[in-house]
Amino acid sequence: MKKLLSLMVGIVLMAQGCQTGSELTDSEKEAMVQAVKQASQSYWTALGQTYDNESISKILSYFDENSDTIWEADPVAFILNTNIVNKQADCKEQLEIALEERITTPCTIQGTYYSVLSDKKVLEVINGEASFMTKDSTLVGPFKYVNTAIWANIDGEWKMQFTHQATDL
């Protein structure tokens, strides 16, 4: 848990350094935070639904397809449990296997923090508890998590440009 807290504090401190000098009013900042909260809640709700093509498409629609794609180039560093994957094709295969094995991933949000970074970006830090159900009806969890995301207003829609999750799983 100390590692999760250290990660969260570090990201918050780094994000503070990314803030721009734009002069937003408190009401403008609050409106941005509320819009991100609404998008984020829809995203986390979608994770808790039974996975099918429609629900997975909805989950993926919250990500900016032009951002956070460094992992798509070879070599990559994707760590899943004790497996270290360093090839793009293997990385995508591992992600597909992880999703194919699951039916749903319900999450309970226990705490949130938001910081407006600029007129188009908001940092979100969430901590909570989650579990997932596999197709063979095995329940994994519950486990604690901390999720950080940079949300950007792109063409009027809030999309995640970066996200990272740490768990105690």
MOZIWO-V728343 format. One line per field, one symbol per residue. burial: b if it has 16 or more other ideal C-beta (glycine too) atoms within 10 Angstrom, else e. A space follows every 50 residues. Layout:
# MOZIWO-V728343
burial = ???
This chain:
# MOZIWO-V728343
burial = eeebeeebeebeeebeeeeeeeeeeeeeeeebbebbbebbeebbebbebe beeeeeebbeebbbeeebeeeeeeebebeeeeeebeeeeebeebeeeeee ebeebbbeeeebebbbbeeebbbbbbbbbbbbbeeeeeeebbebbbbbbb bbbeeeebbbebbeebeee
